[in-house]
Amino acid sequence: MSGREVALALDVGGTGMKCALVGADGVVRHAERHPTDAGRGPDAVVETILTVTEGLAGKARGDGLTPTALGIVVPGVVDEARGVAVWSANVGFRDVPLRELASRRLGLPTALGHDVRAGGLAEARIGAGGDAGHVLFVAIGTGIAAAHVVAGSAATGAHGAAGELGHILVRPGGPACGCGGRGCLEAIASASAVARRYAELAATDTGSDGTSGAGIGVSPTMVTAAEVAARAAAGERLATRVWRDAVEALADGLATGQALFDVETVVLGGGLAQAGAGLFDPLRAALRDRLTFHREPRLVPAALGDEAGCLGAALLALDQLETR
Protein backbone atom coordinates (compact mmCIF):
# COMPACT_ATOMS: atom_id res chain seq x y z
CA MET A 1 0.00 0.00 0.00
CA SER A 2 1.10 3.54 -0.72
CA GLY A 3 0.89 6.38 1.78
CA ARG A 4 -2.43 7.49 0.31
CA GLU A 5 -4.11 4.10 0.53
CA VAL A 6 -6.37 3.30 3.48
CA ALA A 7 -8.51 0.50 4.84
CA LEU A 8 -12.11 1.14 5.82
CA ALA A 9 -12.85 -0.24 9.30
CA LEU A 10 -16.13 -0.72 11.16
CA ASP A 11 -16.66 -2.07 14.68
CA VAL A 12 -20.39 -2.76 14.98
CA GLY A 13 -21.93 -2.92 18.45
CA GLY A 14 -25.45 -3.18 19.73
CA THR A 15 -25.78 0.57 20.27
CA GLY A 16 -23.10 2.17 18.12
CA MET A 17 -20.58 1.74 15.32
CA LYS A 18 -17.00 2.93 15.51
CA CYS A 19 -15.64 3.68 12.05
CA ALA A 20 -12.24 4.72 10.74
CA LEU A 21 -9.93 5.15 7.79
CA VAL A 22 -6.62 3.50 8.69
CA GLY A 23 -3.34 3.52 6.81
CA ALA A 24 -0.98 0.58 6.42
CA ASP A 25 1.10 2.07 9.24
CA GLY A 26 -1.83 1.68 11.64
CA VAL A 27 -2.39 5.43 11.86
CA VAL A 28 -6.03 6.53 11.91
CA ARG A 29 -6.59 9.13 9.19
CA HIS A 30 -10.23 9.77 10.09
CA ALA A 31 -12.71 8.47 12.68
CA GLU A 32 -16.44 8.79 13.16
CA ARG A 33 -19.27 7.13 15.07
CA HIS A 34 -22.84 6.24 14.19
CA PRO A 35 -25.80 4.72 16.04
CA THR A 36 -26.56 1.10 15.25
CA ASP A 37 -30.24 1.26 16.23
CA ALA A 38 -30.39 -2.51 16.55
CA GLY A 39 -34.04 -2.30 17.60
CA ARG A 40 -35.00 -1.66 13.98
CA GLY A 41 -34.11 -5.24 13.07
CA PRO A 42 -31.17 -6.96 11.37
CA ASP A 43 -32.06 -5.93 7.82
CA ALA A 44 -32.05 -2.27 8.80
CA VAL A 45 -28.75 -2.71 10.63
CA VAL A 46 -27.17 -4.29 7.55
CA GLU A 47 -28.36 -1.39 5.41
CA THR A 48 -26.94 1.09 7.92
CA ILE A 49 -23.58 -0.72 7.85
CA LEU A 50 -23.48 -0.59 4.06
CA THR A 51 -24.56 3.05 3.91
CA VAL A 52 -22.00 4.11 6.52
CA THR A 53 -19.30 2.20 4.67
CA GLU A 54 -20.17 3.94 1.42
CA GLY A 55 -19.92 7.24 3.26
CA LEU A 56 -16.48 6.30 4.61
CA ALA A 57 -15.28 5.44 1.12
CA GLY A 58 -16.59 8.77 -0.13
CA LYS A 59 -14.84 10.60 2.70
CA ALA A 60 -11.57 8.87 1.82
CA ARG A 61 -11.78 9.83 -1.83
CA GLY A 62 -12.78 13.38 -0.93
CA ASP A 63 -9.62 13.64 1.17
CA GLY A 64 -7.45 12.39 -1.66
CA LEU A 65 -7.11 8.90 -0.18
CA THR A 66 -7.71 5.59 -1.91
CA PRO A 67 -9.82 2.95 -0.11
CA THR A 68 -8.32 -0.46 -0.86
CA ALA A 69 -10.04 -2.88 1.52
CA LEU A 70 -12.81 -3.11 4.08
CA GLY A 71 -12.86 -4.76 7.51
CA ILE A 72 -16.05 -5.24 9.56
CA VAL A 73 -16.22 -6.78 13.02
CA VAL A 74 -19.39 -7.75 14.86
CA PRO A 75 -20.25 -9.41 18.20
CA GLY A 76 -21.56 -12.94 18.60
CA VAL A 77 -20.60 -16.03 16.62
CA VAL A 78 -18.80 -15.26 13.37
CA ASP A 79 -17.75 -17.69 10.64
CA GLU A 80 -14.78 -15.75 9.35
CA ALA A 81 -13.92 -18.29 6.66
CA ARG A 82 -17.35 -17.93 5.02
CA GLY A 83 -17.79 -14.29 5.95
CA VAL A 84 -21.06 -14.95 7.78
CA ALA A 85 -22.39 -13.36 10.97
CA VAL A 86 -23.86 -16.59 12.35
CA TRP A 87 -25.56 -15.21 15.45
CA SER A 88 -25.55 -12.04 17.51
CA ALA A 89 -28.01 -11.28 20.28
CA ASN A 90 -26.87 -7.63 20.45
CA VAL A 91 -27.45 -6.91 16.76
CA GLY A 92 -30.05 -9.54 15.88
CA PHE A 93 -27.98 -11.24 13.17
CA ARG A 94 -28.67 -14.82 12.17
CA ASP A 95 -26.69 -16.25 9.26
CA VAL A 96 -26.10 -12.88 7.60
CA PRO A 97 -23.59 -13.11 4.68
CA LEU A 98 -22.20 -9.71 5.59
CA ARG A 99 -18.87 -10.06 3.80
CA GLU A 100 -20.53 -10.82 0.46
CA LEU A 101 -23.10 -8.05 0.89
CA ALA A 102 -20.46 -5.45 1.71
CA SER A 103 -18.03 -6.57 -0.98
CA ARG A 104 -20.77 -6.41 -3.59
CA ARG A 105 -21.92 -2.94 -2.51
CA LEU A 106 -18.42 -1.41 -2.14
CA GLY A 107 -16.49 -3.34 -4.78
CA LEU A 108 -13.65 -3.82 -2.29
CA PRO A 109 -12.04 -6.95 -0.83
CA THR A 110 -13.78 -7.40 2.51
CA ALA A 111 -12.95 -9.21 5.75
CA LEU A 112 -15.52 -10.05 8.43
CA GLY A 113 -14.37 -10.77 11.96
CA HIS A 114 -15.38 -11.01 15.61
CA ASP A 115 -15.17 -7.81 17.65
CA VAL A 116 -13.24 -9.19 20.64
CA ARG A 117 -10.86 -11.24 18.48
CA ALA A 118 -10.21 -8.14 16.42
CA GLY A 119 -9.55 -6.13 19.58
CA GLY A 120 -7.16 -8.81 20.74
CA LEU A 121 -5.40 -8.79 17.40
CA ALA A 122 -4.88 -5.04 17.63
CA GLU A 123 -3.67 -5.16 21.24
CA ALA A 124 -1.26 -8.00 20.42
CA ARG A 125 0.24 -6.35 17.34
CA ILE A 126 0.14 -2.61 17.97
CA GLY A 127 -1.03 -2.26 21.58
CA ALA A 128 -0.21 -3.58 25.03
CA GLY A 129 0.80 -7.04 23.81
CA GLY A 130 4.17 -5.63 22.79
CA ASP A 131 4.22 -7.91 19.75
CA ALA A 132 4.56 -10.98 21.99
CA GLY A 133 4.19 -14.25 20.16
CA HIS A 134 1.42 -15.54 22.44
CA VAL A 135 -1.17 -13.14 23.88
CA LEU A 136 -4.49 -13.68 25.64
CA PHE A 137 -6.71 -10.61 25.40
CA VAL A 138 -9.58 -10.58 27.88
CA ALA A 139 -12.36 -7.99 27.60
CA ILE A 140 -14.27 -7.54 30.87
CA GLY A 141 -17.38 -5.44 30.47
CA THR A 142 -21.05 -6.36 30.44
CA GLY A 143 -19.76 -9.87 29.71
CA ILE A 144 -16.35 -11.51 29.49
CA ALA A 145 -14.78 -12.70 26.26
CA ALA A 146 -11.24 -13.43 25.15
CA ALA A 147 -9.00 -13.78 22.13
CA HIS A 148 -5.95 -16.03 21.90
CA VAL A 149 -3.47 -14.44 19.50
CA VAL A 150 -0.52 -16.49 18.25
CA ALA A 151 2.09 -14.96 15.93
CA GLY A 152 -0.26 -12.10 15.09
CA SER A 153 -3.28 -14.24 14.28
CA ALA A 154 -6.35 -14.80 16.49
CA ALA A 155 -7.71 -18.34 16.77
CA THR A 156 -11.33 -18.65 15.68
CA GLY A 157 -12.13 -22.23 16.66
CA ALA A 158 -13.85 -24.90 14.59
CA HIS A 159 -17.22 -23.13 14.71
CA GLY A 160 -16.24 -19.47 15.08
CA ALA A 161 -16.87 -19.51 18.83
CA ALA A 162 -13.35 -19.60 20.30
CA GLY A 163 -12.54 -17.32 23.22
CA GLU A 164 -15.64 -17.66 25.39
CA LEU A 165 -13.61 -17.42 28.57
CA GLY A 166 -16.60 -15.90 30.34
CA HIS A 167 -18.36 -19.24 30.20
CA ILE A 168 -15.69 -21.25 31.97
CA LEU A 169 -17.37 -22.84 34.99
CA VAL A 170 -15.67 -21.39 38.06
CA ARG A 171 -18.37 -21.73 40.73
CA PRO A 172 -20.54 -24.87 40.21
CA GLY A 173 -24.12 -24.11 41.20
CA GLY A 174 -23.30 -20.41 41.45
CA PRO A 175 -25.18 -17.40 40.06
CA ALA A 176 -27.29 -17.84 36.94
CA CYS A 177 -25.59 -16.80 33.71
CA GLY A 178 -27.19 -15.38 30.60
CA CYS A 179 -26.07 -18.46 28.67
CA GLY A 180 -28.42 -20.64 30.73
CA GLY A 181 -25.72 -22.13 32.95
CA ARG A 182 -24.81 -21.39 36.54
CA GLY A 183 -21.48 -20.35 38.03
CA CYS A 184 -19.86 -19.08 34.82
CA LEU A 185 -16.99 -16.62 35.21
CA GLU A 186 -19.08 -13.95 33.49
CA ALA A 187 -21.84 -14.33 36.08
CA ILE A 188 -19.42 -13.42 38.88
CA ALA A 189 -16.57 -11.28 37.57
CA SER A 190 -18.02 -9.19 34.73
CA ALA A 191 -18.69 -5.51 35.41
CA SER A 192 -22.43 -6.07 35.27
CA ALA A 193 -22.19 -9.03 37.66
CA VAL A 194 -20.14 -7.03 40.18
CA ALA A 195 -22.65 -4.17 40.14
CA ARG A 196 -25.63 -6.53 40.34
CA ARG A 197 -24.25 -8.57 43.24
CA TYR A 198 -23.35 -5.46 45.21
CA ALA A 199 -26.88 -4.10 44.79
CA GLU A 200 -28.45 -7.41 45.79
CA LEU A 201 -26.32 -7.83 48.91
CA ALA A 202 -26.48 -4.19 49.95
CA ALA A 203 -30.27 -4.38 49.97
CA THR A 204 -30.22 -6.93 52.78
CA ASP A 205 -26.78 -6.74 54.37
CA THR A 206 -26.25 -5.25 57.81
CA GLY A 207 -23.04 -4.84 59.75
CA SER A 208 -22.40 -5.85 63.34
CA ASP A 209 -23.74 -2.47 64.46
CA GLY A 210 -27.01 -3.00 62.58
CA THR A 211 -26.18 -0.56 59.77
CA SER A 212 -25.86 -1.40 56.10
CA GLY A 213 -22.49 -2.71 54.98
CA ALA A 214 -22.75 -0.20 52.15
CA GLY A 215 -22.81 2.69 54.61
CA ILE A 216 -25.59 4.70 56.21
CA GLY A 217 -27.74 6.58 53.73
CA VAL A 218 -26.12 5.07 50.64
CA SER A 219 -28.46 3.78 47.93
CA PRO A 220 -26.92 0.72 46.25
CA THR A 221 -29.34 0.53 43.35
CA MET A 222 -27.32 2.55 40.82
CA VAL A 223 -23.79 1.65 41.92
CA THR A 224 -21.51 0.68 39.02
CA ALA A 225 -18.64 -1.80 39.08
CA ALA A 226 -16.21 1.14 39.03
CA GLU A 227 -17.89 2.56 42.13
CA VAL A 228 -17.74 -0.84 43.84
CA ALA A 229 -14.00 -0.92 43.11
CA ALA A 230 -13.59 2.59 44.51
CA ARG A 231 -15.56 1.73 47.64
CA ALA A 232 -13.50 -1.42 48.12
CA ALA A 233 -10.31 0.64 47.85
CA ALA A 234 -11.74 2.96 50.53
CA GLY A 235 -12.27 -0.03 52.82
CA GLU A 236 -16.05 -0.42 52.68
CA ARG A 237 -16.82 -3.89 54.03
CA LEU A 238 -19.48 -5.03 51.55
CA ALA A 239 -17.69 -3.63 48.51
CA THR A 240 -14.48 -5.35 49.62
CA ARG A 241 -16.32 -8.66 49.83
CA VAL A 242 -17.89 -8.35 46.38
CA TRP A 243 -14.67 -7.14 44.78
CA ARG A 244 -12.58 -9.87 46.40
CA ASP A 245 -14.97 -12.56 45.17
CA ALA A 246 -14.81 -11.16 41.62
CA VAL A 247 -11.01 -11.03 41.66
CA GLU A 248 -10.77 -14.59 43.00
CA ALA A 249 -13.12 -15.88 40.27
CA LEU A 250 -11.21 -13.96 37.62
CA ALA A 251 -7.95 -15.46 38.83
CA ASP A 252 -9.50 -18.92 38.53
CA GLY A 253 -10.52 -18.16 34.96
CA LEU A 254 -7.12 -16.77 34.00
CA ALA A 255 -5.34 -19.74 35.60
CA THR A 256 -7.46 -22.03 33.43
CA GLY A 257 -6.63 -19.90 30.42
CA GLN A 258 -2.93 -20.09 31.16
CA ALA A 259 -3.10 -23.86 31.57
CA LEU A 260 -4.76 -24.11 28.16
CA PHE A 261 -2.82 -21.51 26.18
CA ASP A 262 0.54 -20.91 27.93
CA VAL A 263 0.74 -17.27 26.83
CA GLU A 264 3.47 -14.73 27.44
CA THR A 265 1.12 -11.82 28.09
CA VAL A 266 -2.45 -11.42 29.31
CA VAL A 267 -3.98 -8.09 28.29
CA LEU A 268 -7.06 -7.01 30.23
CA GLY A 269 -9.45 -4.55 28.61
CA GLY A 270 -13.00 -3.37 29.11
CA GLY A 271 -14.57 -1.32 31.85
CA LEU A 272 -13.42 -3.40 34.80
CA ALA A 273 -9.76 -3.00 33.81
CA GLN A 274 -10.15 0.74 34.46
CA ALA A 275 -9.86 -0.06 38.18
CA GLY A 276 -6.08 -0.04 37.67
CA ALA A 277 -3.95 -1.20 40.58
CA GLY A 278 -7.10 -1.97 42.55
CA LEU A 279 -7.66 -4.85 40.13
CA PHE A 280 -4.20 -5.70 38.84
CA ASP A 281 -2.35 -5.93 42.16
CA PRO A 282 -4.67 -8.44 43.87
CA LEU A 283 -5.29 -10.27 40.61
CA ARG A 284 -1.57 -10.81 39.98
CA ALA A 285 -1.17 -12.17 43.50
CA ALA A 286 -4.20 -14.44 43.22
CA LEU A 287 -3.13 -15.75 39.82
CA ARG A 288 0.41 -16.41 41.08
CA ASP A 289 -1.03 -18.44 43.97
CA ARG A 290 -2.88 -20.68 41.51
CA LEU A 291 0.01 -21.48 39.21
CA THR A 292 2.22 -24.49 39.85
CA PHE A 293 4.46 -25.51 36.95
CA HIS A 294 2.89 -23.04 34.52
CA ARG A 295 4.86 -19.90 33.74
CA GLU A 296 3.32 -16.73 35.13
CA PRO A 297 2.20 -14.48 32.26
CA ARG A 298 2.78 -10.76 32.16
CA LEU A 299 -0.53 -9.14 33.19
CA VAL A 300 -1.09 -5.68 31.69
CA PRO A 301 -3.94 -3.26 30.96
CA ALA A 302 -5.10 -2.73 27.39
CA ALA A 303 -3.61 0.28 25.61
CA LEU A 304 -6.03 0.99 22.76
CA GLY A 305 -9.25 1.61 24.67
CA ASP A 306 -12.51 1.30 22.77
CA GLU A 307 -10.69 1.82 19.46
CA ALA A 308 -9.17 -1.67 19.62
CA GLY A 309 -11.98 -3.38 17.71
CA CYS A 310 -11.95 -0.81 14.94
CA LEU A 311 -8.16 -0.99 14.59
CA GLY A 312 -8.42 -4.77 14.54
CA ALA A 313 -10.98 -4.55 11.73
CA ALA A 314 -8.47 -2.49 9.77
CA LEU A 315 -5.75 -5.07 10.39
CA LEU A 316 -8.04 -7.83 9.10
CA ALA A 317 -8.69 -5.78 5.98
CA LEU A 318 -4.99 -5.08 5.42
CA ASP A 319 -4.00 -8.69 6.09
CA GLN A 320 -6.17 -9.98 3.28
CA LEU A 321 -4.44 -7.66 0.81
CA GLU A 322 -1.15 -9.36 1.63
CA THR A 323 -2.59 -12.79 0.83
CA ARG A 324 -4.20 -11.86 -2.48
MOWONOR-V730131 format. One record per residue. N is the residue number from 1. RES is the residue in one small letter. OMEGA is omega in whole degrees, -180 to 180 (none if undefined). Layout:
# MOWONOR-V730131
n->N res->RES omega->OMEGA
n->N res->RES omega->OMEGA
This chain:
# MOWONOR-V730131
n->1 res->m omega->176
n->2 res->s omega->-179
n->3 res->g omega->-180
n->4 res->r omega->-180
n->5 res->e omega->-178
n->6 res->v omega->171
n->7 res->a omega->171
n->8 res->l omega->-176
n->9 res->a omega->177
n->10 res->l omega->173
n->11 res->d omega->-172
n->12 res->v omega->176
n->13 res->g omega->-178
n->14 res->g omega->-179
n->15 res->t omega->-177
n->16 res->g omega->176
n->17 res->m omega->173
n->18 res->k omega->-173
n->19 res->c omega->-178
n->20 res->a omega->166
n->21 res->l omega->-173
n->22 res->v omega->179
n->23 res->g omega->-180
n->24 res->a omega->179
n->25 res->d omega->-180
n->26 res->g omega->-180
n->27 res->v omega->178
n->28 res->v omega->179
n->29 res->r omega->-179
n->30 res->h omega->178
n->31 res->a omega->177
n->32 res->e omega->179
n->33 res->r omega->-179
n->34 res->h omega->175
n->35 res->p omega->176
n->36 res->t omega->-177
n->37 res->d omega->-176
n->38 res->a omega->180
n->39 res->g omega->179
n->40 res->r omega->180
n->41 res->g omega->-174
n->42 res->p omega->180
n->43 res->d omega->179
n->44 res->a omega->179
n->45 res->v omega->178
n->46 res->v omega->-180
n->47 res->e omega->177
n->48 res->t omega->178
n->49 res->i omega->-178
n->50 res->l omega->180
n->51 res->t omega->178
n->52 res->v omega->-180
n->53 res->t omega->176
n->54 res->e omega->178
n->55 res->g omega->177
n->56 res->l omega->179
n->57 res->a omega->178
n->58 res->g omega->177
n->59 res->k omega->179
n->60 res->a omega->-178
n->61 res->r omega->178
n->62 res->g omega->178
n->63 res->d omega->179
n->64 res->g omega->179
n->65 res->l omega->-179
n->66 res->t omega->176
n->67 res->p omega->-176
n->68 res->t omega->-178
n->69 res->a omega->-178
n->70 res->l omega->174
n->71 res->g omega->179
n->72 res->i omega->175
n->73 res->v omega->-177
n->74 res->v omega->176
n->75 res->p omega->176
n->76 res->g omega->178
n->77 res->v omega->-175
n->78 res->v omega->172
n->79 res->d omega->-174
n->80 res->e omega->-179
n->81 res->a omega->180
n->82 res->r omega->-179
n->83 res->g omega->-175
n->84 res->v omega->171
n->85 res->a omega->-171
n->86 res->v omega->-178
n->87 res->w omega->174
n->88 res->s omega->178
n->89 res->a omega->-176
n->90 res->n omega->-174
n->91 res->v omega->180
n->92 res->g omega->-178
n->93 res->f omega->168
n->94 res->r omega->178
n->95 res->d omega->179
n->96 res->v omega->-180
n->97 res->p omega->-169
n->98 res->l omega->180
n->99 res->r omega->-179
n->100 res->e omega->-180
n->101 res->l omega->-179
n->102 res->a omega->180
n->103 res->s omega->179
n->104 res->r omega->-178
n->105 res->r omega->-174
n->106 res->l omega->-175
n->107 res->g omega->-180
n->108 res->l omega->172
n->109 res->p omega->-171
n->110 res->t omega->174
n->111 res->a omega->176
n->112 res->l omega->-178
n->113 res->g omega->179
n->114 res->h omega->-172
n->115 res->d omega->-178
n->116 res->v omega->177
n->117 res->r omega->178
n->118 res->a omega->176
n->119 res->g omega->177
n->120 res->g omega->178
n->121 res->l omega->-179
n->122 res->a omega->180
n->123 res->e omega->-178
n->124 res->a omega->-173
n->125 res->r omega->-176
n->126 res->i omega->-178
n->127 res->g omega->-172
n->128 res->a omega->-180
n->129 res->g omega->178
n->130 res->g omega->179
n->131 res->d omega->175
n->132 res->a omega->-178
n->133 res->g omega->-177
n->134 res->h omega->-176
n->135 res->v omega->170
n->136 res->l omega->178
n->137 res->f omega->-178
n->138 res->v omega->179
n->139 res->a omega->-177
n->140 res->i omega->179
n->141 res->g omega->175
n->142 res->t omega->173
n->143 res->g omega->176
n->144 res->i omega->177
n->145 res->a omega->-175
n->146 res->a omega->174
n->147 res->a omega->177
n->148 res->h omega->-175
n->149 res->v omega->179
n->150 res->v omega->179
n->151 res->a omega->175
n->152 res->g omega->179
n->153 res->s omega->-178
n->154 res->a omega->179
n->155 res->a omega->-178
n->156 res->t omega->-175
n->157 res->g omega->-177
n->158 res->a omega->-175
n->159 res->h omega->178
n->160 res->g omega->-174
n->161 res->a omega->179
n->162 res->a omega->173
n->163 res->g omega->-179
n->164 res->e omega->-179
n->165 res->l omega->-179
n->166 res->g omega->-178
n->167 res->h omega->165
n->168 res->i omega->179
n->169 res->l omega->-180
n->170 res->v omega->-180
n->171 res->r omega->-179
n->172 res->p omega->-179
n->173 res->g omega->-177
n->174 res->g omega->-176
n->175 res->p omega->178
n->176 res->a omega->179
n->177 res->c omega->180
n->178 res->g omega->-180
n->179 res->c omega->-177
n->180 res->g omega->178
n->181 res->g omega->178
n->182 res->r omega->176
n->183 res->g omega->176
n->184 res->c omega->178
n->185 res->l omega->-178
n->186 res->e omega->-178
n->187 res->a omega->-177
n->188 res->i omega->-170
n->189 res->a omega->175
n->190 res->s omega->179
n->191 res->a omega->-180
n->192 res->s omega->180
n->193 res->a omega->178
n->194 res->v omega->-179
n->195 res->a omega->-178
n->196 res->r omega->-178
n->197 res->r omega->179
n->198 res->y omega->-179
n->199 res->a omega->-179
n->200 res->e omega->-178
n->201 res->l omega->-179
n->202 res->a omega->-179
n->203 res->a omega->-176
n->204 res->t omega->-173
n->205 res->d omega->172
n->206 res->t omega->179
n->207 res->g omega->-178
n->208 res->s omega->179
n->209 res->d omega->179
n->210 res->g omega->178
n->211 res->t omega->-180
n->212 res->s omega->177
n->213 res->g omega->179
n->214 res->a omega->179
n->215 res->g omega->-178
n->216 res->i omega->175
n->217 res->g omega->-179
n->218 res->v omega->176
n->219 res->s omega->-176
n->220 res->p omega->-167
n->221 res->t omega->-175
n->222 res->m omega->-177
n->223 res->v omega->179
n->224 res->t omega->177
n->225 res->a omega->179
n->226 res->a omega->179
n->227 res->e omega->175
n->228 res->v omega->179
n->229 res->a omega->-180
n->230 res->a omega->179
n->231 res->r omega->176
n->232 res->a omega->179
n->233 res->a omega->180
n->234 res->a omega->176
n->235 res->g omega->179
n->236 res->e omega->-172
n->237 res->r omega->-176
n->238 res->l omega->179
n->239 res->a omega->178
n->240 res->t omega->179
n->241 res->r omega->-179
n->242 res->v omega->-178
n->243 res->w omega->179
n->244 res->r omega->179
n->245 res->d omega->179
n->246 res->a omega->180
n->247 res->v omega->180
n->248 res->e omega->179
n->249 res->a omega->179
n->250 res->l omega->177
n->251 res->a omega->176
n->252 res->d omega->180
n->253 res->g omega->-180
n->254 res->l omega->177
n->255 res->a omega->175
n->256 res->t omega->178
n->257 res->g omega->-180
n->258 res->q omega->177
n->259 res->a omega->-179
n->260 res->l omega->-168
n->261 res->f omega->178
n->262 res->d omega->-176
n->263 res->v omega->174
n->264 res->e omega->-173
n->265 res->t omega->170
n->266 res->v omega->179
n->267 res->v omega->179
n->268 res->l omega->177
n->269 res->g omega->-178
n->270 res->g omega->-173
n->271 res->g omega->-176
n->272 res->l omega->-179
n->273 res->a omega->179
n->274 res->q omega->179
n->275 res->a omega->175
n->276 res->g omega->-176
n->277 res->a omega->178
n->278 res->g omega->174
n->279 res->l omega->-170
n->280 res->f omega->-178
n->281 res->d omega->179
n->282 res->p omega->-179
n->283 res->l omega->176
n->284 res->r omega->-179
n->285 res->a omega->-179
n->286 res->a omega->178
n->287 res->l omega->180
n->288 res->r omega->180
n->289 res->d omega->-175
n->290 res->r omega->-176
n->291 res->l omega->177
n->292 res->t omega->180
n->293 res->f omega->180
n->294 res->h omega->177
n->295 res->r omega->178
n->296 res->e omega->179
n->297 res->p omega->171
n->298 res->r omega->-177
n->299 res->l omega->-172
n->300 res->v omega->175
n->301 res->p omega->177
n->302 res->a omega->-176
n->303 res->a omega->-169
n->304 res->l omega->178
n->305 res->g omega->-177
n->306 res->d omega->175
n->307 res->e omega->-174
n->308 res->a omega->-179
n->309 res->g omega->180
n->310 res->c omega->177
n->311 res->l omega->176
n->312 res->g omega->176
n->313 res->a omega->177
n->314 res->a omega->179
n->315 res->l omega->177
n->316 res->l omega->179
n->317 res->a omega->-179
n->318 res->l omega->-180
n->319 res->d omega->-176
n->320 res->q omega->176
n->321 res->l omega->-179
n->322 res->e omega->-178
n->323 res->t omega->-179
n->324 res->r omega->none
